[in-house]
Amino acid sequence: MKTVLITGATGDVGTHLAREFAGKYKLRLSDKRPIKAKNFVRADISKMSDALKITKGVDAIVHLGGYSVEGPWEGILQANLIGCYNIFEAARKNGVKRIVFPTSNHAMGYYRRDRKVDHRDYPKPDSRYGVSKVFGEALGSLYADKYGMEFMMVRIGNVHPFPLDKRRLSIWISPRDIAQLVSIGIDRPGIKFEIVYGISGNTRAWYDNSNAYRLGYKPQDNAEDFAKEVLLKEKPATDLIAEAHQGGIFCTAEDVPNPAAPVKTTQKSRKKK
């Protein structure tokens, strides 16, 4: 059984993968935020010493850790550029060859919705966050060519049990489909450097995911199964730039609420506790 490190393990994607992979791999979970689990190691990946500690003795890494939305440059710099470099370099120093890097649809977000893109199209990031994911892809390419490491880049759309809105009918991926795709990245022999899209078999997909299918991906789900219900709840678009581009609100927003941010507690609520 392979030992697999999942960074950013307390986030939504990490939580889904930890559940889906239970019994399939020996998991080492890591994040800045603690969870109660025997296989959890707390770490700040912006510190090389922490990156070296958590990557030692593993067979593969699923690097989810980082700032997961558009936000202030300093936060993205520390988590997504410095943190990404630290994990890749720590993996190299510790002899870990295989890394699955869940990049993002936001690396391609400034393509219009009437354009279908594939793994060979030039990146068009929609945000500082998107730029950081392009950086991770480029860094992985360097480490694959220069050091012989093995990378699978998964441009994730949105992982959730069901698609939440019209945009996500095109980019949604179910938990079991992302687990299947990441497993290919962990286990498939012969991977050197590959880019695939993290989407289910969606009828409305903006991505040609033939490279994932070539590697053996067989999605089990399709967002179209939820389309009628989703479209009934959809409100008229007010941001025409966001509506026209694949990245949605990331194309115009300077900040998107960070799901990993600590919950602020007021003085009044503290007294109630």
N, C-alpha and C positions, 0 to 999 in steps of 0.2 A: 504494500500500500504506500503510495507516494505521500510525502509530507509536503503540504501546500500552504504557503503563507498568503493570507488575505489581509492586505492593508485597508484602512478605511472600513473596518469590519462592522462598525456600529451604524453605518449608513443604510439606506434602503436596499441598495444593490447587494452590499456585503451581507446584510441580514438574510436576503433571499438566497444567496449562494451558500451561506453557511447551513441553512436548512436543507437545500437541495443536495448538498454534497455530504451530508451526514452519513457516515458509513462507507462512502466511496473513496474518500481521502482522509489521511490524518491531518487535520486542520490546525494551523496556528493562526489565531486571530489577533489583530493588532489595530490600535487606534489611539488618538489622544484622549478620547472619552472612554472611561472605563465601563466594562460590563462584567457581570458575575459569571465567569466561565473558567474552568480549569485550564483551558488551552488559550487563554487570553494573555497577551503581553502588552502592557501600555508603552507607547513610544510616540515621540515627536519626530517625524521624518525630516524636518528641517535641520535636525542635528545628525551629523554623520555617525556619531557614536551610537545613537539609537538605531539608525538604519543598519549598521554593521551587526548589532545585537540581534535584531529580529530576522535578518536574512541568513544567519549562520545555520547550516545543517538542514536546509530545506531543498526539495527537488525542483520546485517551481514556485513562482510568485504571481499572484493576481493583484496588480497594483491599482487599487481603487482609492487610496488615500489622497486627499487634497481638498482644495476649495472647489465646491461643486457647482457654483453658479457665478454669474457676473457680479463683480463687487470691486472693492478698492484694490489698486495695483499691489500694494504692499502685501496684503493677505494672499493674493494669487501668486506673487513672486515667491514668497517663502514656502508655500505649500506645493504649488504646481510646477515650479521651475527648479528651485533649490531642492525641494523634497523629491521630485522625480529624479533629478541627477543623483542625489544621495542613494536612492534605492537602486538605480541601475549600476552605479559605481560600487556600492556595497555588494551587490549580487556578483559583479565581476570579481571582486576581491575574495569573496567567499566561495567562488567556483559554482555559482548557480547559473545554469545556461538558459533555462526556459522562463520567459516572462510573458504573461498575458497583460496587456495594457489596455484597459477599457477607456479609450479616448472618447470622443463625443460627436454627435451630429452637428454640434456648434463649430467644429472645425470646418464645416462646409455650409454654414448657415446663411451666407449671403448669396447662395444660388437661389434663383427664383423657383417657385413651386411648380412652374410649368416645364422645368428642366429636370430630366432624370440623370443622375450622376452615378458613377461607379468608383472603384478603388483607384483608378488611374487618373481621375480628374484632379486638377490643381486645387489645393485648399483655398477656401474663401471664408475665413473665420468671421463670425458676426459680433465678436466681443473680445475683451481682454482674456476672458476665460477661454474662448475658442482659440485664441493665439497660443495660450499655454498648452492646449492639447496638441496643436500643430508642432510646438516645441518638443513635446514628448514623443511624437511620431518621428520627428527628425533625429532626436537623440537615440531612439531605438534603432533607427537605420544605421547610424554611425556605429553603435555597439555591435550590431549584427555583422557589419562589414569589417570593422577594425579588430574586433575581439572574438568573432565567431560565435556570439551569443544568438539565441533563437527567440524571435518575437512574433506575437500575433496581436495586431492592433484592432480593437473592436470599437468601431464608431457607434456607440450606443445611442439609440433614439430615446425611448423612455420605458423604464422597467416598472411594471405595475400589474396587479392581477387583471386589470381591464383598462382600456384607453379612456382618458378623462375628458377629451374634447376633440373637436374636428381635426385639429392639427395632428394630434396623436393617433388618429386613424391611419396616418401615413408612416409614423415612426415608432409605433408601439412595439414592445417585445414582452412576452409573458415570462414569468419567473422560470418556468421549465425550459423555455427556448433559450434564454440567456445562459442557463446552466449547461445546456447541451453545447452551445457555441463555445463557452469558456472551457468546457471539458475537451473539446477538440484542440483548443489552444494549449492545453496542458499535456495532452496525451499523444496527439498525432505525430508520428515520425516524419522527419524530413522537412519540417517547417524551418525556414531561415528568417524571412521577414515577410509577413503577410498583412494586408489591410482588408478587413471585412466590415460589414454593417451589422450592428446589433439590432435587428428588427425581426419580427415574426414574418410569416408568409403573407403580408398584408396586400390586399387587392389594390389599395391606393398608394403603395410605396413610391417614394421619390427616388429610391436607390435601386440600381441594378446590383443585386447581391450575388451574382453568379460566381464570384471568387469564393464566397463562403460555401456555396453548393459544391464547388469543385473540391473543397476540402472535406466534404462529407456532411455538411449541415442539412438537416431535414426538419424544418420548423413544423411544429405540431399545431400552431394556432394562427388565427387570422383576425385582425381587428375588425374586419367587415362583419363579423358575427355580432358586434356590438353597435354597428353604425346607426341603426334606426333609433335606438335609445339615446345615443350620444347626440345626434343631430337634432332631436326634439328639444334638447336642453340648450343648444348652442345659441348664444346671443349675437346680434349683428356686430360686425367688426367696426371698431373705431380707430384703430391704428392701421392705416392702409399700407405702410411700409412693412410692418410686422406681418400683416395678412398676405402680402405678396411674396415673402421670402421664407425659406425653409426654417430659418432660425427663430421665427416668431418674434416675441417681445425682446429677445436678446439683441435684435438688430437695432433697437432704439433705446432700451433701458440702460441707465448707468449703474443701477443696482437692482438685483433680484433677491428677494428674501432668502437668506441662507438657512437651509434646514438643519445645518450642523451648529448654528450659533447657540451659545448658552441662553437658556430662558431667563429673561430679566425678571427679578422678583421685586415687587414694590414693598415699601416699608409696612404698608397696611397688611399685605398678604403674609409678610414674615411674622407679624404679630399673631396672626391667626394660627400659624403653625406652632 
